[in-house]
Each structure stands twice: as C-alpha cells, then as structure tokens.
Amino acid sequence: MKLIIINGPNLNLLGKREPEIYGNQTFEGFFDTLVKKYPHLELAYFQHNVEGEIVSKIHEVGFTYDGILLNAGAYTHTSVAISDAIAGVTTPVLEVHISNIYKREEFRHKSIISKECVGMIAGLGLDGYDLGIQYFLTKNK
C-alpha cells in the first residue's frame, strides 16, 4: 500500500512554531516513527509552502497512490485550487489537522477542501496522521 502525507504552509516549522498548539516534535522526527511503525507500507512525505506545488503533488500522486493524508494548513480555508485538485484525482484524500480548527479563530472553522475529502481528523495532534493511516489500512482490507 502506498500512502503519502502532504503538509502545507508553515508545517515545516513544527517543533518550533507555537508549541502550545502544535507541540515540540518536528514532523520529520514524527514521520520517522510512522515509517518504523508501518514497515509494510510505502510511506512518502511532502511539505511545501506554495499552493501550486501542493496542487502539482496531488496531481502527481492522485492516480497511483492508495491514499493521501492532507494537512493543507492555512490553504484549507482559502484554496479553491487545492479543492479542485482533490476533486480531479481518483486517490482518496483524508483531511488532517493537528489542532482543533473549531476551537480556533472563526475564519479557521470553514474548510474549502472538506467536501472533496473522504473525512477529516482534527484536534488530536500528530496522532491524527497515525489514525489516518489506520483508516486507509482498514478501508483497503
């Protein structure tokens, strides 16, 4: 099974940025633990701060991977382009957020991409990615 985690803007700063919201662990360190936990999976990771690069990555993997775990960051609330990219591919996309977007600023309560995703996990910290992997494992039995 091939899964990819795609993270959007500012998620490269995990471990440094607002640790009271996002914690102290880098995503790269966390990803290493996922790779060790799921050695039977082909896990990939991509992070970019530029919207078009995220769209291009979704296009690149969206017909050959078994699942995409997407944390679009702030683009969750603004990007019609990312929503359209998700709609245009056949690989299912699961929306993931580290923080509970509904406990944050009002503008974060609306996700433009949700309607194109199979579901959303929010507010469970980095564990949300692990739960997302488990979703794809269960779904593809």
Rosetta silent file (secondary structure, phi, psi, omega in degrees, C-alpha in Angstrom):
SEQUENCE: MKLIIINGPNLNLLGKREPEIYGNQTFEGFFDTLVKKYPHLELAYFQHNVEGEIVSKIHEVGFTYDGILLNAGAYTHTSVAISDAIAGVTTPVLEVHISNIYKREEFRHKSIISKECVGMIAGLGLDGYDLGIQYFLTKNK
SCORE:     score description
SCORE:     0.000 S_00000001
   1 L     0.000  134.525  179.789    0.000    0.000    0.000 S_00000001
   2 E  -110.981  120.236  176.872    1.282    3.443   -0.967 S_00000001
   3 E  -126.026  147.454  175.670    0.295    6.418    1.181 S_00000001
   4 E  -130.775  140.430  171.280    1.572    9.977    1.141 S_00000001
   5 E  -101.836  125.357  176.718    1.325   12.729    3.707 S_00000001
   6 E  -116.667  120.247  177.644    1.161   16.187    2.160 S_00000001
   7 E  -111.632  141.191 -178.561    1.619   19.137    4.504 S_00000001
   8 L   -93.327 -155.793 -170.416    1.020   22.737    3.564 S_00000001
   9 L   -60.875  141.856  174.840    2.418   26.087    4.633 S_00000001
  10 L    72.929   -6.507  179.044    4.262   26.616    7.890 S_00000001
  11 H   -75.057  -11.067  170.566    4.135   22.947    8.855 S_00000001
  12 H   -68.993  -12.959 -179.268    7.867   22.833    8.172 S_00000001
  13 H   -95.089    5.512  178.754    8.133   24.825   11.412 S_00000001
  14 L   -56.030  140.630 -175.810    6.641   22.106   13.621 S_00000001
  15 L    96.167  -20.855  178.404    8.678   21.744   16.773 S_00000001
  16 L  -119.190  -38.278 -172.884    9.450   25.474   16.743 S_00000001
  17 L   -83.239  124.661  172.933    6.186   27.183   15.844 S_00000001
  18 L    37.173   64.663 -176.461    3.603   27.766   18.583 S_00000001
  19 H   -60.180  -23.658  177.820    4.447   24.658   20.616 S_00000001
  20 H   -67.682  -21.681  176.743    1.414   25.257   22.848 S_00000001
  21 H  -100.332  -45.519 -168.643   -0.760   24.496   19.788 S_00000001
  22 H  -106.689   -6.376  179.395    1.426   22.202   17.675 S_00000001
  23 L    86.861 -176.701 -173.968    3.764   20.551   20.179 S_00000001
  24 L  -106.118   -3.509 -175.090    7.554   20.290   20.291 S_00000001
  25 L   -91.136  139.675  173.922    8.214   17.499   17.799 S_00000001
  26 L   -73.661  155.221  178.720    9.389   18.099   14.249 S_00000001
  27 H   -70.602  -35.008  179.616    7.323   16.461   11.552 S_00000001
  28 H   -60.201  -42.724  177.109   10.375   14.740   10.128 S_00000001
  29 H   -63.431  -42.749  177.766   11.019   13.077   13.504 S_00000001
  30 H   -65.010  -41.736  179.836    7.389   12.041   13.755 S_00000001
  31 H   -60.606  -39.434  176.871    7.400   10.720   10.183 S_00000001
  32 H   -57.751  -39.071  178.623   10.393    8.524   11.032 S_00000001
  33 H   -67.557  -35.053  177.058    8.329    6.908   13.815 S_00000001
  34 H   -65.870  -42.458  179.795    5.498    6.243   11.355 S_00000001
  35 H   -61.084  -40.583  178.961    7.883    4.602    8.892 S_00000001
  36 H   -70.241  -36.917 -179.001    9.178    2.337   11.679 S_00000001
  37 H   -70.031  -32.119 -176.433    5.674    1.555   12.923 S_00000001
  38 L  -122.053   65.249 -176.405    4.416    0.639    9.434 S_00000001
  39 L   -67.028  -19.448 -179.802    7.344   -1.086    7.677 S_00000001
  40 L   -82.570   -4.888  179.536    4.953   -2.947    5.369 S_00000001
  41 L  -103.671  152.479  170.117    3.680    0.333    3.882 S_00000001
  42 E   -97.022   98.818 -178.428    5.276    2.582    1.320 S_00000001
  43 E  -100.981  135.528  176.199    5.001    5.924    3.110 S_00000001
  44 E  -126.878  158.639 -179.331    6.029    9.189    1.495 S_00000001
  45 E  -138.243  137.379  178.186    6.087   12.734    2.823 S_00000001
  46 E  -141.622  133.351  175.086    5.900   16.080    1.033 S_00000001
  47 E  -133.449  137.325  174.811    5.713   19.571    2.511 S_00000001
  48 L  -151.394  148.431  178.517    5.538   22.860    0.663 S_00000001
  49 L   -91.785   -5.968 -174.931    4.624   26.425    1.474 S_00000001
  50 L  -106.085  126.121 -177.079    3.473   27.208   -2.081 S_00000001
  51 H   -54.300  -47.498 -177.899   -0.099   26.401   -3.099 S_00000001
  52 H   -62.286  -32.989  177.772    0.747   25.466   -6.695 S_00000001
  53 H   -68.275  -35.504  177.222    3.369   22.952   -5.560 S_00000001
  54 H   -68.068  -43.600  175.981    0.760   21.225   -3.390 S_00000001
  55 H   -58.236  -46.705 -179.814   -1.651   21.122   -6.342 S_00000001
  56 H   -61.975  -39.039  179.232    1.092   19.655   -8.540 S_00000001
  57 H   -66.963  -40.998  177.145    1.921   16.970   -5.956 S_00000001
  58 H   -60.469  -43.383  177.072   -1.752   15.972   -5.673 S_00000001
  59 H   -61.806  -40.831 -176.751   -1.856   15.658   -9.484 S_00000001
  60 H   -64.075  -42.241 -173.602    1.375   13.636   -9.477 S_00000001
  61 H  -102.925   -8.060 -169.333    0.264   11.029   -6.911 S_00000001
  62 L   -72.875    2.808  176.878   -3.507   11.223   -7.259 S_00000001
  63 L  -127.099   -3.833 -174.959   -3.887    8.294   -9.639 S_00000001
  64 L  -123.767  -18.120  179.701   -1.230    5.894   -8.353 S_00000001
  65 L   -92.368  158.490  178.820   -1.296    6.081   -4.535 S_00000001
  66 L   -85.301  -19.110  179.052   -3.812    4.319   -2.304 S_00000001
  67 E  -170.205  150.680  176.080   -4.367    7.330   -0.081 S_00000001
  68 E  -123.595  127.255  169.910   -3.369   10.904    0.631 S_00000001
  69 E  -101.766  115.153 -172.234   -3.337   12.404    4.116 S_00000001
  70 E  -117.062  120.563  167.322   -3.528   16.147    3.540 S_00000001
  71 E  -112.537   96.636 -175.642   -2.943   18.914    6.037 S_00000001
  72 L   -78.968    2.357  179.834   -3.312   21.922    3.784 S_00000001
  73 H    56.879 -139.476 -178.177   -2.599   24.314    6.662 S_00000001
  74 H   -62.245  -23.762  178.022   -3.993   27.781    6.036 S_00000001
  75 H   -66.397  -17.081  175.191   -4.877   26.781    2.456 S_00000001
  76 H   -52.307  -37.236 -170.851   -7.637   24.647    3.984 S_00000001
  77 H   -97.449   -4.569 -171.788   -9.649   27.833    4.393 S_00000001
  78 L  -134.409  -17.030 -165.351   -8.736   29.617    1.157 S_00000001
  79 L   -99.218  100.120  170.804   -7.715   27.307   -1.681 S_00000001
  80 H   -67.306  -33.288 -179.331  -10.226   26.548   -4.386 S_00000001
  81 H   -62.670  -43.430  178.421   -7.251   25.253   -6.413 S_00000001
  82 H   -68.241  -41.353  176.550   -6.416   22.546   -3.858 S_00000001
  83 H   -58.432  -45.369  178.841  -10.098   21.608   -3.549 S_00000001
  84 H   -64.742  -36.466  178.522  -10.323   21.285   -7.341 S_00000001
  85 H   -64.014  -43.226  178.137   -7.128   19.191   -7.419 S_00000001
  86 H   -61.453  -44.457 -179.515   -8.604   16.774   -4.880 S_00000001
  87 H   -63.753  -26.969 -174.573  -11.819   16.552   -6.912 S_00000001
  88 L   -86.752   -5.624 -178.247   -9.817   15.837  -10.057 S_00000001
  89 L  -112.849  164.914 -178.927   -7.935   12.756   -8.844 S_00000001
  90 L   -96.785  -18.646  178.449   -9.070    9.239   -8.020 S_00000001
  91 L   -69.482  130.050  178.019   -6.929    8.648   -4.916 S_00000001
  92 L   -67.754  141.902 -178.784   -8.973    9.255   -1.754 S_00000001
  93 E  -117.535  128.800  175.695   -7.841   12.209    0.362 S_00000001
  94 E  -108.200  123.989 -179.931   -8.238   12.378    4.133 S_00000001
  95 E   -80.219  131.292 -179.155   -8.054   15.860    5.640 S_00000001
  96 E  -128.793  137.125  173.415   -5.885   16.077    8.779 S_00000001
  97 E  -133.695  134.430  179.975   -5.373   18.968   11.194 S_00000001
  98 L   -68.699  -45.303  179.438   -3.102   18.905   14.219 S_00000001
  99 L   -94.835  163.885  174.489   -5.181   21.431   16.135 S_00000001
 100 L   -81.466  104.067 -174.633   -8.947   21.505   16.535 S_00000001
 101 H   -62.809  -20.565 -179.342   -9.797   24.097   13.899 S_00000001
 102 H   -84.351   -6.611  175.198  -13.186   24.659   15.554 S_00000001
 103 H  -102.650    9.155 -176.278  -11.535   25.825   18.795 S_00000001
 104 L  -112.292 -162.368 -177.782   -9.505   28.450   16.947 S_00000001
 105 L   -57.672  149.074 -176.856  -10.247   31.697   15.150 S_00000001
 106 H   -52.502  -41.047 -176.871  -13.594   31.924   13.364 S_00000001
 107 H   -64.374  -20.481  178.952  -12.021   32.018    9.886 S_00000001
 108 H   -82.835   -6.542 -177.747  -10.491   28.567   10.535 S_00000001
 109 H   -76.128  -15.025 -178.496  -13.923   26.994   11.083 S_00000001
 110 L  -107.520  121.256  175.763  -14.609   26.777    7.321 S_00000001
 111 L  -106.755  121.183  177.149  -12.752   24.207    5.240 S_00000001
 112 L   -74.409  -27.918 -174.463  -12.973   24.651    1.492 S_00000001
 113 L   -87.202  -17.457 -173.046  -11.407   21.239    0.873 S_00000001
 114 H   -55.143  -39.171 -175.388  -13.608   19.111    3.176 S_00000001
 115 H   -65.431  -17.836  179.348  -16.339   18.488    0.624 S_00000001
 116 H   -98.888   -5.656 -176.464  -13.815   16.726   -1.638 S_00000001
 117 L   -97.662  157.074  178.604  -12.243   14.609    1.131 S_00000001
 118 L   -74.196  -19.459  179.855  -13.372   11.237    2.462 S_00000001
 119 E   176.345 -177.754 -178.829  -13.264   12.607    6.003 S_00000001
 120 E  -141.687  139.873  170.787  -11.433   14.800    8.479 S_00000001
 121 E  -120.920  124.646 -177.822   -9.387   14.227   11.614 S_00000001
 122 E  -141.566  143.431  170.583   -8.775   17.342   13.688 S_00000001
 123 L    87.425    6.812 -177.717   -7.517   18.232   17.117 S_00000001
 124 L  -106.701   18.421 -179.351   -5.660   15.041   18.009 S_00000001
 125 L    67.415 -156.009 -179.989   -2.165   16.372   17.475 S_00000001
 126 L   -65.566  -21.303  177.548    0.255   14.394   15.347 S_00000001
 127 H   -58.336  -22.334  178.129   -1.654   11.228   16.299 S_00000001
 128 H   -59.228  -34.205  177.638   -4.219   12.297   13.694 S_00000001
 129 H   -67.830  -42.137  178.513   -1.825   11.213   10.947 S_00000001
 130 H   -62.287  -43.952  177.624   -1.397    7.796   12.551 S_00000001
 131 H   -63.189  -35.375  176.558   -5.177    7.429   12.816 S_00000001
 132 H   -63.997  -41.319  176.074   -5.433    8.426    9.165 S_00000001
 133 H   -61.611  -43.485  178.969   -3.028    5.652    8.184 S_00000001
 134 H   -62.055  -36.606  176.002   -5.124    3.219   10.206 S_00000001
 135 H   -58.439  -49.119 -178.412   -8.228    4.411    8.337 S_00000001
 136 H   -65.652  -35.801  176.977   -6.629    3.582    4.981 S_00000001
 137 H   -63.316  -43.734  179.785   -5.426    0.206    6.272 S_00000001
 138 H   -68.426  -42.533 -177.749   -8.946   -0.702    7.418 S_00000001
 139 H   -63.325  -34.677 -173.383  -10.597    0.671    4.284 S_00000001
 140 L   -99.301   20.027  177.458   -8.329   -1.321    1.971 S_00000001
 141 L   -69.211    0.000    0.000   -8.645   -4.731    3.675 S_00000001
